């Protein structure tokens, strides 16, 4: 079983499409060398640090304050409101970015707008299994354009107390999972709480979990990319052919959700699950804190959704939640590197991941601190993970809407045919 790829996915189609929309990003860039830090007694160098996640701004503000206390050479101004595309076009990007490593960063990587960080000592500390994840999303030949800062892993969240009361073991095969669901139903317990009103919860949940448990995701998307404009019913690889079995699994999962799932959203699900209205919840670790607001004493665990009868196929869905990068256009690269190095120290990086239910990115990073995440730790350690398919389908294709249509009872075959047509059309447009 191959857990990850070295390069290539459907991301390339998305990158090309994004670059068309990004227009003159590359034209607006000016290369700048690293400005030397001031000598002793000189005015400190001030850099701009962009943080994309609003929920962690407070943490990074505290880190900046401690960094200022530790030295006097560099001062950091945090920015969380600027438009990255506009700033790059105007040749005024931040000196250091801390951003979700997804398709939004792809245009800057593909244009070579981000510096090569491979010579930094911190690059050698990164878990080597993580580099393929970055390369799948966006890559510039010969460069490490960003350093991963935090990885989020998602799978099935389950109520340990409910499982223990019913004498249930964590399932590792599809047959075991169906048995768990049927036993819960016989006991009058809803197996899974669904929040179909918010289509992203279906895309990152049932859709991604079913595909990632059945397919070699990187290899499949690499093949789809090569197929390009010819993807369809008669092509060697297609959504209709390769995603058919995972979508059958997704359709089977629907029977074990609560009635009325179509009208329930993410907030409803967090509250209901915290109140014990279901035994399982197909959500990521971002839900753990929300559940705890209603029921802080709930004993939760996690496990990858098994969708085959081979336990060796089980993997967890991951994304590079944050990554650090420095633009070529920054005239303060040396100062930005100094702050980046501080952010990557164990005491800073490990605390971030512990506080935000993340998995460490360094070779020596400790295990995830939240006990609820322990069920995914061995899979993460063994690189038994994949980027969600919904992340690898270009943003121009409304895959979350298609997944929602299936959850609402629509034809999976029709949605997969539409995906094929969308993919081929976008590949044609990107090649033009």
C-alpha positions as CSV (number, residue, x, y, z in Angstrom):
1,X,0.0,0.0,0.0
2,X,1.4,3.4,-1.0
3,X,0.6,6.1,1.5
4,X,1.9,9.1,-0.4
5,X,3.4,10.2,-3.6
6,X,6.5,12.1,-4.4
7,X,4.9,14.6,-6.8
8,X,1.9,15.4,-9.0
9,X,-1.9,15.4,-8.5
10,X,-4.9,17.2,-9.9
11,X,-3.4,20.2,-8.1
12,X,-1.6,21.1,-11.3
13,X,-4.9,21.8,-13.1
14,X,-6.0,24.0,-10.2
15,X,-2.6,25.8,-10.2
16,X,-2.9,26.6,-13.8
17,X,-6.4,27.8,-13.4
18,X,-5.5,29.9,-10.4
19,X,-2.5,31.4,-12.3
20,X,-4.8,32.5,-15.1
21,X,-6.9,34.4,-12.5
22,X,-3.8,35.6,-10.7
23,X,-2.8,37.5,-13.8
24,X,0.3,39.5,-13.4
25,X,1.6,38.3,-10.1
26,X,4.9,37.1,-11.6
27,X,5.3,40.3,-13.7
28,X,5.0,42.4,-10.6
29,X,7.7,40.7,-8.7
30,X,11.2,42.2,-8.2
31,X,13.9,40.0,-6.8
32,X,15.6,41.4,-3.7
33,X,18.6,40.3,-1.9
34,X,18.7,39.8,1.9
35,X,19.3,43.1,3.6
36,X,21.8,42.7,6.4
37,X,20.6,43.3,9.9
38,X,21.8,46.5,11.6
39,X,25.0,46.5,13.6
40,X,25.0,46.7,17.3
41,X,23.2,49.8,18.5
42,X,21.4,50.4,15.2
43,X,17.7,50.7,14.9
44,X,16.1,47.2,14.8
45,X,14.8,45.8,11.5
46,X,11.0,45.8,11.3
47,X,9.3,43.0,9.4
48,X,5.7,42.3,8.6
49,X,4.4,38.8,9.6
50,X,1.1,37.7,7.9
51,X,-1.0,35.2,9.8
52,X,-4.0,33.7,7.9
53,X,-5.9,32.0,10.7
54,X,-7.9,34.4,12.8
55,X,-8.4,31.9,15.7
56,X,-4.6,31.8,16.4
57,X,-3.8,35.5,16.2
58,X,-3.7,35.7,20.0
59,X,-1.2,32.9,20.2
60,X,1.2,34.5,17.6
61,X,0.9,37.9,19.3
62,X,2.2,36.3,22.5
63,X,5.0,34.6,20.5
64,X,5.9,38.0,19.0
65,X,6.1,39.6,22.4
66,X,8.4,36.8,23.7
67,X,10.6,37.1,20.6
68,X,11.0,40.9,21.2
69,X,12.0,40.1,24.8
70,X,14.6,37.6,23.6
71,X,16.5,40.0,21.3
72,X,16.7,43.6,20.0
73,X,17.6,43.1,16.3
74,X,14.2,42.4,14.8
75,X,10.8,43.8,15.4
76,X,7.7,42.1,14.1
77,X,4.4,43.7,13.0
78,X,1.6,41.2,12.6
79,X,-0.9,41.5,9.7
80,X,-4.0,39.4,9.3
81,X,-6.1,41.6,7.0
82,X,-4.2,42.3,3.8
83,X,-5.0,40.8,0.4
84,X,-2.1,38.6,-0.5
85,X,-2.8,38.7,-4.3
86,X,-3.0,42.5,-4.2
87,X,0.2,42.8,-2.1
88,X,2.2,40.6,-4.4
89,X,1.0,42.4,-7.5
90,X,2.0,45.7,-5.8
91,X,5.3,44.2,-4.9
92,X,4.6,44.7,-1.2
93,X,4.1,41.2,0.2
94,X,4.7,40.5,3.9
95,X,8.2,39.6,4.8
96,X,7.1,36.3,6.4
97,X,3.9,34.4,5.9
98,X,2.2,31.8,8.0
99,X,-0.6,30.5,5.8
100,X,-2.7,27.4,5.1
101,X,-0.8,25.5,2.5
102,X,-3.6,25.0,0.0
103,X,-4.5,26.2,-3.5
104,X,-4.5,29.9,-2.4
105,X,-0.7,29.8,-2.1
106,X,-0.2,27.9,-5.3
107,X,0.1,30.9,-7.7
108,X,3.0,32.4,-5.6
109,X,4.8,29.1,-5.4
110,X,4.4,28.3,-9.1
111,X,5.7,31.8,-10.1
112,X,8.8,31.4,-8.0
113,X,7.6,34.2,-5.8
114,X,8.8,32.5,-2.6
115,X,12.4,32.1,-1.6
116,X,14.1,28.7,-1.3
117,X,14.3,27.7,2.3
118,X,16.2,24.5,1.8
119,X,19.5,25.9,3.2
120,X,17.9,26.7,6.6
121,X,18.9,24.2,9.3
122,X,15.2,24.0,10.2
123,X,14.5,22.4,6.8
124,X,16.5,19.4,7.8
125,X,14.4,18.9,10.9
126,X,11.2,18.4,9.0
127,X,9.6,15.0,8.9
128,X,10.5,13.8,5.3
129,X,7.1,12.2,4.8
130,X,5.6,15.7,4.8
131,X,7.4,17.1,1.8
132,X,5.3,15.1,-0.7
133,X,2.1,16.7,0.8
134,X,3.5,20.2,0.0
135,X,4.6,19.2,-3.4
136,X,1.2,17.8,-4.3
137,X,-0.4,21.1,-3.6
138,X,2.2,23.4,-5.1
139,X,5.8,23.1,-6.1
140,X,8.6,25.1,-7.7
141,X,11.4,22.9,-9.1
142,X,14.6,22.9,-7.0
143,X,13.1,24.8,-4.1
144,X,11.6,24.2,-0.7
145,X,9.3,27.2,-0.9
146,X,7.7,26.7,2.5
147,X,8.3,24.9,5.7
148,X,5.3,23.0,7.2
149,X,4.4,24.4,10.7
150,X,1.3,22.3,11.6
151,X,-0.5,19.3,10.2
152,X,-4.1,18.5,10.9
153,X,-5.4,14.9,10.8
154,X,-9.0,14.1,10.6
155,X,-11.0,10.8,10.9
156,X,-14.0,9.4,12.8
157,X,-14.6,11.0,16.3
158,X,-16.3,8.5,18.6
159,X,-17.8,8.5,22.1
160,X,-15.7,6.1,24.1
161,X,-18.3,5.8,26.8
162,X,-21.0,4.7,24.4
163,X,-18.7,2.2,22.8
164,X,-17.7,0.7,26.1
165,X,-21.4,0.5,27.3
166,X,-22.3,-1.5,24.2
167,X,-19.2,-3.6,24.3
168,X,-17.9,-2.3,21.0
169,X,-14.3,-2.4,19.8
170,X,-12.9,0.2,17.4
171,X,-13.6,-1.2,13.9
172,X,-10.7,-1.7,11.5
173,X,-12.5,-3.2,8.5
174,X,-15.7,-2.4,6.7
175,X,-17.5,-5.5,8.0
176,X,-16.6,-4.6,11.5
177,X,-17.8,-1.0,11.0
178,X,-21.2,-2.1,9.6
179,X,-21.5,-4.5,12.6
180,X,-20.8,-1.6,15.0
181,X,-23.5,0.6,13.3
182,X,-26.1,-2.2,13.3
183,X,-25.5,-3.0,17.0
184,X,-25.8,0.7,17.9
185,X,-29.1,0.9,16.0
186,X,-30.4,-2.2,17.8
187,X,-29.6,-0.5,21.1
188,X,-31.5,2.6,20.0
189,X,-28.4,4.8,19.4
190,X,-27.9,6.8,16.3
191,X,-24.5,5.6,14.9
192,X,-23.4,8.8,13.1
193,X,-24.4,12.4,13.4
194,X,-24.6,14.2,10.0
195,X,-24.5,17.9,9.2
196,X,-25.4,17.9,5.5
197,X,-26.6,21.5,5.5
198,X,-23.0,22.6,5.5
199,X,-21.6,21.0,2.3
200,X,-18.0,21.3,3.4
201,X,-18.6,18.9,6.2
202,X,-19.7,16.2,3.7
203,X,-16.7,16.9,1.4
204,X,-14.1,16.7,4.2
205,X,-15.9,13.8,5.9
206,X,-17.8,11.0,4.1
207,X,-16.5,12.0,0.6
208,X,-12.8,12.3,1.5
209,X,-12.8,9.4,4.0
210,X,-14.4,7.0,1.6
211,X,-12.0,7.9,-1.3
212,X,-8.9,7.9,0.9
213,X,-9.7,4.6,2.4
214,X,-10.1,2.9,-1.0
215,X,-7.8,4.7,-3.5
216,X,-4.1,5.7,-3.7
217,X,-5.1,9.3,-3.8
218,X,-1.8,10.8,-5.1
219,X,-1.5,8.2,-7.8
220,X,-5.1,8.6,-8.9
221,X,-4.9,12.4,-9.2
222,X,-1.6,12.1,-11.0
223,X,-3.3,9.9,-13.5
224,X,-6.3,12.3,-13.8
225,X,-3.8,15.1,-14.4
226,X,-2.1,13.2,-17.2
227,X,-5.4,12.3,-18.8
228,X,-6.4,16.0,-18.8
229,X,-8.9,16.9,-21.4
230,X,-9.8,13.3,-22.3
231,X,-11.1,12.4,-18.8
232,X,-14.5,10.8,-19.3
233,X,-16.4,7.6,-19.7
234,X,-13.9,6.1,-22.2
235,X,-10.7,7.3,-20.6
236,X,-8.2,5.0,-18.8
237,X,-8.9,6.8,-15.5
238,X,-11.9,8.9,-14.6
239,X,-14.1,9.9,-11.7
240,X,-16.8,7.7,-13.1
241,X,-14.6,4.6,-13.0
242,X,-12.2,5.2,-10.1
243,X,-14.6,7.0,-7.7
244,X,-17.6,4.7,-8.2
245,X,-16.8,2.2,-5.4
246,X,-15.9,4.9,-2.8
247,X,-19.2,6.7,-3.7
248,X,-21.1,3.4,-3.1
249,X,-19.5,3.3,0.3
250,X,-20.5,6.9,1.0
251,X,-24.1,6.1,-0.1
252,X,-24.1,3.2,2.3
253,X,-23.0,5.4,5.2
254,X,-26.2,7.5,4.8
255,X,-28.4,4.9,6.3
256,X,-26.6,5.2,9.7
257,X,-27.1,8.9,10.1
258,X,-29.9,10.6,12.1
259,X,-33.1,11.7,10.5
260,X,-33.1,15.3,9.5
261,X,-29.3,15.4,8.8
262,X,-30.0,17.5,5.7
263,X,-31.2,20.4,7.8
264,X,-28.4,20.3,10.4
265,X,-25.2,22.3,10.2
266,X,-21.8,22.2,11.7
267,X,-22.8,24.1,14.9
268,X,-25.8,21.8,15.3
269,X,-23.6,18.8,15.0
270,X,-21.1,19.9,17.6
271,X,-23.9,20.5,20.2
272,X,-25.9,17.4,19.4
273,X,-22.9,15.1,19.5
274,X,-21.8,16.7,22.8
275,X,-25.2,15.9,24.2
276,X,-24.9,12.2,23.3
277,X,-27.2,12.2,20.3
278,X,-24.9,9.9,18.3
279,X,-22.0,7.6,18.9
280,X,-19.8,8.8,16.0
281,X,-19.1,12.1,14.2
282,X,-17.2,12.4,10.9
283,X,-15.3,15.6,11.7
284,X,-11.8,16.9,12.1
285,X,-10.0,18.0,15.3
286,X,-11.4,21.5,14.9
287,X,-14.6,20.1,16.3
288,X,-13.1,18.9,19.6
289,X,-12.9,22.3,21.2
290,X,-16.5,23.1,20.1
291,X,-17.8,19.9,21.6
292,X,-15.9,20.6,24.8
293,X,-17.8,23.9,25.2
294,X,-21.0,21.9,25.7
295,X,-19.5,18.8,27.4
296,X,-16.0,19.3,28.6
297,X,-15.9,15.9,30.3
298,X,-16.8,13.9,27.2
299,X,-14.3,11.0,26.6
300,X,-13.6,11.0,22.9
301,X,-11.4,9.0,20.6
302,X,-10.6,8.8,16.9
303,X,-10.1,6.2,14.2
304,X,-9.8,6.2,10.4
305,X,-13.0,5.2,8.7
306,X,-12.5,1.6,7.3
307,X,-14.1,1.2,3.9
308,X,-12.5,-2.1,2.8
309,X,-12.0,-5.4,4.5
310,X,-8.3,-5.0,4.6
311,X,-7.2,-3.1,7.7
312,X,-4.0,-2.3,5.9
313,X,-5.9,0.2,3.7
314,X,-6.8,2.4,6.6
315,X,-5.4,5.9,6.5
316,X,-6.2,9.3,7.9
317,X,-7.0,12.5,6.0
318,X,-4.5,15.3,6.6
319,X,-3.8,18.8,5.5
320,X,-0.8,21.1,6.0
321,X,-2.7,23.5,8.2
322,X,0.0,26.1,8.3
323,X,3.3,26.7,6.5
324,X,6.0,29.4,6.7
325,X,7.3,31.2,3.7
326,X,9.4,34.2,2.7
327,X,8.7,36.2,-0.5
328,X,11.5,36.9,-3.0
329,X,10.3,40.5,-3.0
330,X,11.0,41.0,0.7
331,X,14.0,43.3,1.3
332,X,14.3,42.0,4.9
333,X,14.8,38.3,4.2
334,X,17.6,37.9,6.8
335,X,15.4,39.4,9.6
336,X,12.4,37.3,8.4
337,X,14.6,34.1,8.6
338,X,15.6,35.0,12.1
339,X,12.0,35.1,13.2
340,X,11.1,32.0,11.2
341,X,13.9,30.2,13.0
342,X,12.4,31.3,16.3
343,X,9.0,30.1,15.3
344,X,10.4,26.7,14.4
345,X,12.1,26.1,17.8
346,X,10.6,23.2,19.7
347,X,9.2,25.3,22.6
348,X,7.2,27.5,20.2
349,X,6.2,25.0,17.5
350,X,5.2,22.2,19.9
351,X,3.1,24.5,22.0
352,X,1.2,25.7,18.9
353,X,0.4,22.2,17.9
354,X,-0.5,21.2,21.5
355,X,-2.9,24.1,21.8
356,X,-4.5,23.7,18.4
357,X,-4.9,19.9,18.1
358,X,-2.2,19.7,15.5
359,X,0.4,17.0,14.7
360,X,4.1,18.0,14.8
361,X,6.1,18.5,11.7
362,X,9.6,18.0,13.0
363,X,11.4,14.6,13.2
364,X,11.6,15.0,17.0
365,X,8.1,16.4,17.5
366,X,6.2,14.8,20.4
367,X,3.0,12.9,19.9
368,X,-0.3,14.9,19.7
369,X,-1.1,16.0,23.2
370,X,-4.9,15.7,23.1
371,X,-5.9,12.1,24.1
372,X,-8.7,12.2,21.6
373,X,-6.1,12.2,18.8
374,X,-4.2,9.2,20.0
375,X,-6.2,6.9,17.7
376,X,-4.6,8.6,14.7
377,X,-1.0,8.8,16.0
378,X,0.3,5.5,14.7
379,X,-1.1,6.2,11.3
380,X,0.5,9.6,11.2
381,X,3.8,8.2,12.4
382,X,3.7,5.5,9.7
383,X,2.8,8.1,6.9
384,X,-0.5,6.3,6.5
385,X,-2.2,9.5,5.4
386,X,-3.5,11.3,2.3
387,X,-4.6,14.8,1.3
388,X,-8.3,14.9,1.0
389,X,-9.6,14.5,-2.6
390,X,-11.8,17.5,-2.1
391,X,-8.6,19.5,-1.6
392,X,-7.1,18.2,-4.8
393,X,-10.0,19.1,-7.0
394,X,-9.7,22.7,-8.4
395,X,-11.7,25.3,-6.6
396,X,-13.5,26.2,-9.8
397,X,-15.2,22.8,-9.6
398,X,-17.9,22.8,-6.8
399,X,-17.1,19.3,-5.5
400,X,-18.7,20.0,-2.1
401,X,-22.0,20.7,-3.8
402,X,-21.8,17.5,-5.7
403,X,-21.0,15.5,-2.5
404,X,-24.0,17.3,-0.9
405,X,-26.2,16.2,-3.8
406,X,-25.2,12.6,-3.2
407,X,-25.9,13.0,0.6
408,X,-29.3,14.4,-0.2
409,X,-30.1,11.2,-2.2
410,X,-29.0,12.2,-5.7
411,X,-27.3,9.9,-8.2
412,X,-23.6,9.4,-7.4
413,X,-23.1,8.3,-11.1
414,X,-24.5,11.6,-12.4
415,X,-22.3,13.7,-10.0
416,X,-19.2,11.7,-11.1
417,X,-20.0,12.3,-14.8
418,X,-20.3,16.0,-14.0
419,X,-17.0,15.9,-12.3
420,X,-15.4,14.3,-15.4
421,X,-16.8,16.9,-17.6
422,X,-15.7,19.7,-15.3
423,X,-12.2,18.3,-15.0
424,X,-11.8,18.0,-18.8
425,X,-13.2,21.4,-19.5
426,X,-10.9,23.0,-16.9
427,X,-7.9,21.2,-18.3
428,X,-8.7,22.5,-21.8
429,X,-9.1,26.0,-20.5
430,X,-5.8,25.8,-18.6
431,X,-4.0,24.5,-21.6
432,X,-5.2,27.4,-23.8
